[in-house]
Amino acid sequence: MNARLTSRFWVDAYRNRLKLYAIPAFVVAHGDDTAGAVLVKLNTLDGQAVAYHRSFDLMTGDRKWVELTRGPEVDVDAAIRRQRGFDPDLWVIEVEDRDGRHLLDEPGLE
């Protein structure tokens, strides 16, 4: 049996990892603590943003982070609002980094 981390545990671990790199991150929508999906918005502080969500790789069965949408921050925010309309248990974490670092591709977060 595969043990799954709770959403809350993953979010806390992710925010702690970002703190190690002095990358600010904020919970802008608190989803279900146990099984809520997580969406990460990367705000590059230049009016642009990217939203990422976890998806299944059908070839390998692995879960990986993929881009949901990218563009002007207002458009990304609108896409996130639509996602929250479909899934009220969705977590939204906003990461602010001018260099575009989100750390989602690091070991333990992928």
N, C-alpha and C positions, 0 to 999 in steps of 0.2 A: 504494500500500500504506500502511495506517495503522500508524504505530509505536505500540506500547503500552508504557507504563511498567511496569517490574517492580513487584510488590507491595512489595518491600523499599524501593525508591526512593520510592514514593508514601508509605509509612508514615514514612520518615525526613523527607521534605519536610513532611508533615502535622505531625509532632511539632515540627519547627523553626518552622513557622508559629504553632503554639500557644504556643511559648516566647516569641515576639515580643509576645504579649498577656499573658504571665505566667499562662497557663492550664496547670496540671499535666496531664500525660498519661503513661500507662504502658502498655507492651506486656504484657498479661497472658496472651496466647497467641501464640506465634511460629509463624506459618503458613509455607507454602511461599514461599521468597524470590522466585521467578519468577512464579508464577501463582496464588498463594493468594488467595482472596476475603478482603475486609476487613470486619469488623463493628466499629462504634464504639458504645461504651456511654458515655452521658452520665450521670454521677452528680452530682446536685445537692446532695449532702451533707445531705439532709433525710429520708433514708429512701426517696426516690423515684429512679427512673432511667428512661432511655429508651435503646433499642438501635436503631441505624440500619444499614441495609445498602444496597448499590447495586443498583439494579434498572433494567431496560430500560423506557423509555417506548415502548409499542407504536405510538403515533401518530407519533412523531418519530424513533424509533430511537436517541435519546439515552439515556445512562445518567445516572441521578440518584439522590440519596440519599433513601430513604424510611424511614419508621418501621416497624420490625419488631415491637416491643412496647414498652409503657410501663406503669408502675405501681410497686408496692413493689419496692425493690431486690432482695429475695430472689426475687421472681417473675421479674424480668428476668434475674437470674443463672441461674435454672433454665432459662429459654428459651435462653440462650446456651449452657449445657451441652448442651442437646438439639441445637442447631445444630452444635456441635463434634463430637457423636456421629455426625452425618451427614457431616461434612466435617472430617477431622483436619488438613487443610491450611489451615484458617481462621485468619486473624489476628484477634485481639481487642485493641482499643485502648480503655483506660478513660480518659475525660476527666473531670476533677473541676472543676466550676464552679458556685457557688451561683446565679449569674445565668443559668445554662442556655446558656452560649455553647459552641458546638462548631465553628464556622467552616466547616462543611461546605458552606454555601451561598455561600461566597466564591469569586471567580474563581480558577481553577486547581485547586480542590478538588472542584467539583461533579461 
